[in-house]
Amino acid sequence: MDYALPACVSAAIAWVGLVREFAGKGRLLGSWASSGLTLLVLAMMAAVAAGAVALLPHAASIPPVIAGAATGATALPRRKQEETAQPYVKFMTLGIALVRERLVQRVHLDACTWSDRFLHGIETSTQLRVFVHDLKLYLLERHPLAADTKTINAIYADAEKAIDAALDVQTSIDEACREGEVTWQRDPTTEELIARRQAFGTALAQCGHLLHFAYARGRRSQNEELRALRAKATSNDAFHSPGLPPQRHWYDRWLARGR
């Protein structure tokens, strides 16, 4: 009990520090890799707390809980000037700083991977434009703070420019393939296919930044709503007005009156 209590306190405080540090940056438990690194950091902090209690018998007058709290507090976010610490300082923390750096990289990679996979169902620039516009409205409604609104609008502006460029490339290639003939057109050349693919890839990357914001600032429960926006943009009915309702005949009205 003398070792378990400070270890638990240290791990709990370390968890609070990690949650605070990664708030708005990503999800600590976004993948198996990030979850494993998070648990490793907590386990290392707990081990340091237990070791501190075991190696400091001469400080018996200090309650073990205080020792656990002191070691757990080292997981709290540091100031910017401390981010340029020398490599030997990282090893003095028994490798905890190195694992934390790896966790930062893994959380960012998880967000990028999720964004790329989410955009797999979008195949045209037109679909991308519809989805990104709906995504912008979705995020603005749920993040009303001035700083978030500014960030969302800035990312959307860059994405819109990239989509416009991709549409311009697609239009120019289509016009070149027709060569003035309406009933016949040639296939795009290899260079034209590469140019179209590059322009669309750039547009996807810019739109991925907006998805990255939604992933980092949102919750897992919102994934279904984002999928609904994607399904709406890729639906065949997204660019067609609904058909007119069927016309009723005079005998339909007579039959309805009889009922």
C-alpha positions as CSV (number, residue, x, y, z in Angstrom):
1,M,0.0,0.0,0.0
2,D,2.9,2.3,0.7
3,Y,4.0,1.9,-3.0
4,A,0.6,1.5,-4.7
5,L,-0.9,4.7,-3.4
6,P,1.9,7.1,-4.6
7,A,2.0,5.2,-7.9
8,C,-1.7,5.6,-8.5
9,V,-1.6,9.3,-7.5
10,S,1.4,9.9,-9.9
11,A,-0.4,8.1,-12.8
12,A,-3.6,10.1,-12.2
13,I,-1.9,13.4,-12.1
14,A,0.2,12.4,-15.2
15,W,-3.1,11.5,-17.0
16,V,-4.6,14.9,-16.2
17,G,-1.4,16.6,-17.5
18,L,-1.5,14.6,-20.7
19,V,-5.2,15.4,-21.3
20,R,-4.5,19.1,-20.7
21,E,-1.5,19.1,-23.0
22,F,-3.2,17.3,-25.9
23,A,-6.5,19.2,-25.6
24,G,-7.4,20.5,-29.1
25,K,-4.3,18.7,-30.6
26,G,-5.6,15.1,-31.1
27,R,-6.8,12.0,-29.3
28,L,-4.6,10.2,-26.8
29,L,-6.5,7.0,-27.4
30,G,-7.0,7.5,-31.1
31,S,-5.2,4.3,-32.1
32,W,-3.7,1.2,-30.5
33,A,-0.2,2.8,-30.9
34,S,-1.1,6.0,-29.2
35,S,-3.0,4.2,-26.5
36,G,0.0,2.0,-25.8
37,L,2.3,5.0,-25.6
38,T,-0.1,6.8,-23.3
39,L,-0.2,3.8,-21.0
40,L,3.6,3.5,-21.1
41,V,3.9,7.1,-20.0
42,L,1.5,6.5,-17.1
43,A,3.3,3.3,-16.1
44,M,6.7,5.0,-16.1
45,M,5.4,7.8,-14.0
46,A,3.9,5.4,-11.5
47,A,7.2,3.4,-11.5
48,V,9.1,6.6,-10.8
49,A,6.8,7.5,-7.9
50,A,7.1,4.0,-6.4
51,G,10.9,4.0,-6.8
52,A,11.1,7.4,-5.2
53,V,9.3,6.1,-2.1
54,A,11.5,3.0,-2.0
55,L,14.8,4.9,-2.5
56,L,14.1,7.6,0.0
57,P,13.7,5.8,3.4
58,H,15.4,8.7,5.1
59,A,12.5,11.0,4.1
60,A,10.0,8.9,6.0
61,S,8.5,12.1,7.5
62,I,7.2,13.0,4.0
63,P,3.9,11.3,3.2
64,P,4.1,8.9,0.2
65,V,1.2,10.7,-1.4
66,I,3.2,13.9,-1.6
67,A,6.0,12.0,-3.4
68,G,3.5,10.6,-5.9
69,A,2.0,14.0,-6.6
70,A,5.4,15.6,-7.1
71,T,6.5,13.0,-9.7
72,G,3.1,13.0,-11.5
73,A,3.3,16.8,-11.8
74,T,6.3,16.4,-14.1
75,A,3.9,15.3,-16.8
76,L,2.2,18.7,-16.9
77,P,2.8,20.9,-20.0
78,R,6.1,22.8,-19.8
79,R,6.8,26.3,-20.9
80,K,8.1,27.0,-24.4
81,Q,11.6,27.8,-23.3
82,E,11.9,24.4,-21.7
83,E,11.1,22.6,-25.0
84,T,14.7,23.2,-26.2
85,A,16.2,21.1,-23.5
86,Q,19.4,19.3,-24.2
87,P,19.4,15.6,-25.0
88,Y,21.0,14.6,-21.7
89,V,18.2,16.3,-19.9
90,K,15.7,13.9,-21.6
91,F,17.7,10.9,-20.4
92,M,17.7,12.3,-16.9
93,T,13.9,11.8,-16.9
94,L,14.5,8.0,-17.3
95,G,13.3,8.2,-20.9
96,I,9.9,9.7,-20.1
97,A,10.6,12.7,-22.3
98,L,11.5,10.5,-25.2
99,V,8.3,8.6,-24.9
100,R,6.3,11.8,-24.7
101,E,7.8,13.1,-27.9
102,R,6.9,9.8,-29.6
103,L,3.4,10.2,-28.3
104,V,3.1,13.7,-29.8
105,Q,4.2,12.4,-33.2
106,R,1.8,9.4,-33.0
107,V,-1.2,11.5,-32.1
108,H,-0.5,13.8,-35.0
109,L,0.0,10.8,-37.4
110,D,-3.3,9.3,-36.1
111,A,-5.1,12.5,-37.1
112,C,-3.5,12.6,-40.6
113,T,-4.3,8.9,-41.2
114,W,-7.9,9.3,-40.1
115,S,-8.4,12.3,-42.4
116,D,-6.9,10.5,-45.4
117,R,-9.1,7.5,-44.9
118,F,-12.1,9.6,-44.4
119,L,-11.6,11.2,-47.8
120,H,-11.4,7.9,-49.7
121,G,-15.0,8.0,-50.7
122,I,-14.7,11.4,-52.5
123,E,-13.6,11.0,-56.1
124,T,-14.4,14.4,-57.9
125,S,-13.6,18.0,-57.2
126,T,-17.4,18.8,-57.3
127,Q,-18.1,16.3,-54.5
128,L,-15.2,17.7,-52.6
129,R,-16.5,21.2,-52.9
130,V,-19.9,20.2,-51.5
131,F,-18.5,18.2,-48.7
132,V,-16.0,20.9,-47.5
133,H,-18.7,23.6,-47.6
134,D,-21.0,21.5,-45.5
135,L,-18.1,20.6,-43.2
136,K,-17.3,24.3,-42.7
137,L,-20.9,25.1,-41.7
138,Y,-20.9,22.1,-39.4
139,L,-17.7,23.3,-37.6
140,L,-18.7,26.9,-37.4
141,E,-21.9,25.9,-35.7
142,R,-20.1,23.8,-33.1
143,H,-17.0,26.0,-32.5
144,P,-18.4,29.6,-32.1
145,L,-15.3,31.0,-30.4
146,A,-13.6,33.8,-32.4
147,A,-10.3,32.1,-32.6
148,D,-11.8,28.8,-33.8
149,T,-14.0,30.7,-36.4
150,K,-11.0,32.5,-37.8
151,T,-9.0,29.2,-38.1
152,I,-11.9,27.4,-39.8
153,N,-12.5,30.2,-42.3
154,A,-8.8,30.4,-43.1
155,I,-8.5,26.7,-43.7
156,Y,-11.6,26.7,-45.8
157,A,-10.4,29.6,-47.9
158,D,-7.2,27.6,-48.7
159,A,-9.2,24.5,-49.5
160,E,-11.5,26.5,-51.8
161,K,-8.6,27.9,-53.8
162,A,-7.2,24.4,-54.2
163,I,-10.5,23.0,-55.4
164,D,-10.9,25.9,-57.9
165,A,-7.5,25.1,-59.2
166,A,-8.4,21.4,-59.6
167,L,-11.6,22.3,-61.4
168,D,-9.7,24.7,-63.7
169,V,-7.2,21.9,-64.6
170,Q,-10.1,19.4,-65.2
171,T,-11.9,21.9,-67.4
172,S,-8.9,22.7,-69.5
173,I,-8.1,19.0,-70.0
174,D,-11.7,18.3,-71.0
175,E,-11.7,21.2,-73.6
176,A,-8.3,20.0,-75.0
177,C,-9.6,16.4,-75.4
178,R,-12.7,17.6,-77.3
179,E,-10.6,19.6,-79.8
180,G,-13.6,21.5,-81.0
181,E,-15.6,18.3,-81.7
182,V,-18.7,17.7,-79.6
183,T,-19.4,14.2,-80.7
184,W,-15.9,12.8,-80.3
185,Q,-13.1,13.4,-77.9
186,R,-9.7,11.8,-77.3
187,D,-8.4,10.2,-74.1
188,P,-6.2,12.4,-71.9
189,T,-2.5,12.1,-72.3
190,T,-0.2,10.8,-69.5
191,E,0.9,14.4,-68.7
192,E,-2.7,15.5,-68.5
193,L,-3.6,12.6,-66.2
194,I,-0.7,13.5,-63.9
195,A,-1.7,17.1,-63.8
196,R,-5.3,16.3,-63.0
197,R,-4.2,13.9,-60.3
198,Q,-1.8,16.3,-58.7
199,A,-4.3,19.1,-58.7
200,F,-7.0,16.9,-57.1
201,G,-4.5,15.5,-54.6
202,T,-3.6,19.1,-53.6
203,A,-7.2,19.9,-53.0
204,L,-7.7,16.7,-51.0
205,A,-4.7,17.6,-48.8
206,Q,-6.1,21.1,-48.1
207,C,-9.5,19.7,-47.3
208,G,-7.7,17.2,-45.0
209,H,-6.6,20.1,-42.9
210,L,-10.2,21.0,-42.1
211,L,-10.9,17.4,-41.3
212,H,-7.8,17.4,-39.0
213,F,-9.4,20.3,-37.1
214,A,-12.7,18.4,-36.8
215,Y,-10.8,15.3,-35.6
216,A,-8.7,17.2,-33.0
217,R,-11.4,19.4,-31.6
218,G,-14.3,17.0,-31.9
219,R,-15.5,13.8,-30.3
220,R,-15.8,10.2,-31.4
221,S,-19.6,10.5,-31.2
222,Q,-19.5,13.1,-34.0
223,N,-17.9,10.7,-36.5
224,E,-21.3,9.5,-37.6
225,E,-22.4,13.0,-38.3
226,L,-19.3,13.6,-40.4
227,R,-20.0,10.4,-42.4
228,A,-23.5,11.6,-43.1
229,L,-22.0,14.8,-44.6
230,R,-19.7,12.7,-46.7
231,A,-22.6,10.5,-47.9
232,K,-24.6,13.5,-48.8
233,A,-21.8,14.9,-50.9
234,T,-21.1,11.7,-52.7
235,S,-24.8,10.8,-53.3
236,N,-26.1,10.7,-56.8
237,D,-29.0,12.9,-55.7
238,A,-26.7,15.6,-54.4
239,F,-26.6,17.5,-57.7
240,H,-30.1,16.9,-59.0
241,S,-33.3,18.5,-57.9
242,P,-36.0,16.1,-56.7
243,G,-38.5,15.0,-59.3
244,L,-42.0,16.4,-59.6
245,P,-44.6,14.6,-57.6
246,P,-46.9,12.4,-59.8
247,Q,-50.0,14.1,-61.2
248,R,-53.3,13.0,-59.7
249,H,-56.2,12.2,-62.1
250,W,-59.8,13.1,-61.5
251,Y,-60.8,9.6,-60.6
252,D,-58.0,9.6,-57.9
253,R,-59.8,12.5,-56.2
254,W,-63.1,10.8,-56.6
255,L,-61.8,7.6,-55.1
256,A,-60.3,9.5,-52.2
257,R,-63.6,11.3,-51.6
258,G,-65.4,8.0,-51.5
259,R,-63.0,6.8,-48.7
